[in-house]
Amino acid sequence: MLEWFNAQDSTIKGAIIGLCSAVLVAIITGVFSLLGKKSDSKKSSTYTVNQTATGQNNTQIGVQNNFKEEDK
């Protein structure tokens, strides 16, 4: 394998090294992005809205926006 590589022209050697480097970077980036997604799924936010009404013939129309400090 090394003899075959040494027999190549210098531009071909550069292209081969560049291709191998790009593939290696893509694999490493993919592994780290998968690891990052696992930890982000634990930080999902949940919101609870409780609404009560008393009386007769009441109509409730409302819009509620709850923002945490880190959501802004």
Order of alpha helices (4+ residues) and beta strands (2+ residues): alpha-alpha
